[in-house]
Amino acid sequence: MSENPTAVRERGEPGVRQVQARVVATRTEGAYRYMTFAAPGVPALAKPGQFVALTVGGPTSALLLRRSFSIHAASPATEEGEEDILDLVIAPHAPGTEWLTSREVGDVVDLVGPLGRAFPIPREKVSCVLVGGGYGSAALFSLAMTLRDRGCRVELVLGAATKDKLFGAYKGDRYADGVTITTDDGSLGTKGWVSDVLPDLLTRTEAGVVYACGPMAMLESVAGICGQAGVVSQLAVEESMACGVGVCMTCVLPVVGNDGVTRMVRSCVEGPVFRGDRLRWDSIAGGRSVVPDDCLGAPVPAVPSTPVEGAEGLDREAMEPAGREDLADSAVGRPPETAGVTSSEVAGAEGDDTVEGER
């Protein structure tokens, strides 16, 4: 535990803090762990869609990389004596997250945030649909509040494989004008996927924008449905972010820029929110992305040689040792700039001050 649990350090990025965050509450919620931290100075800077990165494993652990989580709720202190509070929803499925979710009240964890690009908020009052998959929906509740404060209509769609893997189903109606729930096994709500109910919902609500956070396969489906309906989609991608600050390049994705050029960009810096129609889904599959051939900076693919009639004989001649009479005009022993030039041309070039265009 740190000797100074309230220590705050400014990071190089504007609006980012590194703090010793103290656990003030923790509870199980379905398949997840709902954790509340006192994080000085961070909540006031946080916007919907941003995330924080936490160290795991303790000071002597071999787990060197941080773990990144969407901010579920951020509550800046409003009165003297109150603390700045951050709420995170964490799925314990590997050693790092298992260590983190086993922290008890009073334990301290090094936290950096808020990080990443937030969800863009529409300037006008439009109908919005928010789609969350699993604990990815944790990122959408503060967004729903912001949109409703702006005067937008908000529809919330929550989907998961089973009832216990849903997050926020019990409180969705407090944040949205309407809530639709789907589960793969039908244990709660409509049996099926969010993609099964989304097309009708877009038509019925006359949605102008869709926001989504969840597994990449779900986000690809959402982007496709929105593209067919002519609706803008803003997607918070779930990519592994080993550093969270753009250094390690493990979270890069192929994204089309405003100039139409595809670039490999960092999800933790240029994202995690991207427009669905800008992501190169043809190069994103199976939990990994590849560099498209037309991407800026992509390796040039090797071009196989085409057989040419008679080329075999020419190759054989080129491999035979040169005779003594050929050595006089060979490039051996010449300075590099004259290689491939005949002896007569070299002799004639000496002292030739003729300028091209004046001959």
N, C-alpha and C positions, 0 to 999 in steps of 0.2 A: 504493500500500500504506500502511496506517495506521502511524503512528510507534509506536503502542502496540497490538499485535495482541491483547493479552489484556484490553483495556479492557472493563469490564462496567458497564452503566447500568441501573438499575431503571426500568421503565416505570410508567405510571400504573395499569395493571391489576395486580391481585394475582397473583403467581406468574409474571410475564412479565419477560424480560430482553432487553436490546438489547446485542449483543456483536459484536466483530470476530472472526468465525469464520475459522479458518485451514484450508485444504485440506491434509489429511494423507495422503490416498490417493484415487485415481480410476481407474476401469477401465470398459471397455465390457462390458455384459451384455445380449446380444441386441440389441434395437433401442434400448436405454436406456443411460444412464450412471449407474453406481453411484458416489456420491461420499461420502467420509468427511470430516467436519469436526471440528476441536477447537473446541468452543463452551462456554466457561467458564460453569458454573452452570445451563445449560439442561437437560441430560439428567436431572438429579435432579428436575426439576419436571414432566417430560413424562409423559403418560399415553397409552395406545393410542387412536388416532383423532384426536389433536391434530396441528397442523401448524406450520410455521415460514414466515416471509416473508423473502425475501432481495432485496437491491438487485441490479440488473444494469446492465451497460454501463459501469461505471467513473464516476469523479467528474465527467467532462466530457460524459457521454453525454446524449442527448435522451430516453433511456428512463428516465422518471421514476418509473414505478410498480414496486412490488415484485412478485416472483413467489412464489406460495405452493405448498408441497409437503408432503405427508403425511410424518410421521416414520416411517421404516422401523424403526429401532432406536435406542435411547438407552442409553448405557453410562456412568454416572457413575464418576468416578475412585474407586478403593477404597484406593489406597496413595499415599504421598507420591511425587511425581515423575510420577505418571500424569496423563493429561488426560481431561477430560470429552468424550466422543465422541458425535457424531450421524451416522447414516447416512441418506442420502436417495437416492431413485431418480428420475431426471429424464429426460424425453423431449425431445430437442432438435428442436423443430419450428417455431421462430420465432426472430427475432433475439435476444430476451432469453434464452431457454433455450439457444440456440446459444452465446451469449457465456458463459453460466454454465458449460456443460459443457466449454468450452475452457480453463477455469482449470486451472492446474497446481499441483503440490504446493508449498506455501509461500505461494501467493496468499491474500489475505484478502478476505472479503466481509462486508458488514454484514448481520446476521441478527437478527430479532426472533422470540421465541417462548419457550415453547410457547403457541400460540393456539388458540382454539376450544373447543368442548365435546367431551369424550372419550366413547368408547363406554361406556354403562352396563354394569356387571358384575352378573350375577344373584347374589342372596344365597344361593340354593340350588344344589345340584349338578344341573345339567340338561344335556341333550344339545344341543349348539350346532352350527350349520352356518355356515361362513364362506365367502362368495362374493366372489371378486375378478375384476375384468375388466381385462385389460391390466396396466399398471403400478399400477392401483388396488389390486392385491393387496398392494403393499408395506406398506400400512397395517395388514394383518391378521396379520402374523407375531408382532409383540409382543403383540397381543390374544390370539392362540392360546396363547402361553406363559402369559399371565395367567390365562386360563380353565382351563388344565390344572393350574396351581398351585392353583386353587380346587377342583379335583376334577371339573371338567366334562369330558364327552366332547366331542371336537372333530373335526368333519369339514370338510375343506377342498376347495372347488371353485374351480378356476382356469380361466378362459376367455379367449380372445383370437382375433383374426382368423387369425393364423398362429403357427407355433411360435416365431419370433423375437420376437413381441410378447407372449409369456407372460413373467411374472416369477415366479421362485421355484419353478418346477416341479421342479427338481433337488433341492431341499431340503425340499419340503413334508412328506415323511414323518417328518422330524425334529421337526416342530412339531404334527402332527395324528395322530389315530388312524386316519384314512383320507383318501386324496386322490383326487379325481376331476378329470380334465383334459379340456377340450373346446377344439377349434379349428374355426373356420368351414370351413377347407379340408381338415380331417382330417390335417394334417401331424403332429399329436401328439394322442394320446388319442382321445376320441369325436368324430366329425364332427358339428358342430352348435353350438348355443348352450348356455349354462349353464341357461337356462330349460327346455331339453329334458330335462335330467337331474335338475333340482331337485325336482319333485313326488315322484318315486319315492324320492329320498334322504330327504325329509322324513318319508315314511311308514316307511321302513326303519329310520331312526335314532330315530323318535319325538321329533323335535326340538322343543324348547321355545322356542327363539329363533334367528333368523337374523340374522347381521351381514353387511353387504355394502359394497363400495366399488368404484366403476367408473363407466362412462359412464351418463348419465341414462336412456337408453333401457333399459339393462340393469337399472338400479335400479327402474324402473317395472314391468318384468316380474317382478322378484323380489317387489316389494310386492304385486302382483296375485296371484301364486301363494301367497304366505304368507297373504293375506287369505282366499283360498278354503279354505286348509287350517286356518285358525284359529290360525296361528302368528305371534307377534310378530316384526316385522322392525325392525332398527335400521340405518339407511342413512347412510353418509358420502357426501354429495353432492359431485360434481365441478363446482363453479361457478367462474367467473372471479372472483378476489378481487383487485381492483386495489390495495387498501391492506392488507387482512388484519386491520384493527383496528376496523371498523365505521363508518368515517367517510364513505366515498365512496358507499355504497349501491348499488354495481353488482352485488352478489351476492344481492339480495333474492329471496325465494321466498314464494309463498302457502302458509301453514301454518295448520292448524286448532288452536286452543289448547284447554286443558282445559275452558274455558267454552263450547266449541262455536263460537267466533267465529273467522273467518278473518282473519289479519293478514299483512302483508308483513314478513317478518323477515329479518335479515341472516344469511347462511350462515356468515360468518366469526366471528360472536359467539354467536348463539343456536344455531348449528350448529358444524361441518358435519354433525353426527350428528342425524338426525331419525327419528322413527318413520315407517315406510312408510305407515301408514294415516292419518297426519296431513298428508301432503303433498297439495296440490291438483293432482293429475296432469292434470285437465281443463284447467288453465291453464298447464301446463308442456309445451312441445313445441318441437322444432327448435332446441334450444340456447338458448331464451329463455323467459321467463315473462311472463305478463300479469296485470294486476290484475283479479281476478274482480269482477263487479258487486256481489256480496254481501260483499265484503271491507270490513273496517273502514276508513273514510276514503276509499273508492273514489269517484271522481267520479260524480255523479248523472247518468244518461243523459238526454239531451234527449227530451222527450215530444212527438211530432208532434201538431199541432193537429187536431182532428176537425171537418170541415165542419159548420156548423149552418145550417139552412134560414132564409133571410132575413138571414144575417149580413153578406152583401155590401152590402146596402142600409144597414144600420146603420153599417158601416165608412165608407161614402161620406158619410153624414150627419155622422159624427164628424170627417171631414176638411174639411168646409165651414167657412168663417170664421163666427164667431158674430156675430149682429146686435147693435146698440147696446143694445137692451133686455135682451139676455142677459148683457152684460158686468157689469151691476150685481151679479148673483148668481154671477159666475164666481169662480174661485179666484185670479185675477190680483190681485196686490197685497196679498193676505191673508197673515198669518203662517202658517207651515207647519202649525201644529197645528189651524188652522181650515179648511184646504183641504177641499173637498167638503161643507161645512156651509152651509146657506142663510143669507141675511142676517138673517132673523127669528130663527133659532136662535142666531146669534152675538150679536144684541142681547139676547136673553133670557138668555144665559149670563152676561152681565156682572153681577157682584155676587151670583150665585146660590151660596149657601153650603150648599145642600141636600146631605146626605150620602146616598148610595145605601143603601136599607134603612130610612130614616127617613121616606120620603115617605108 
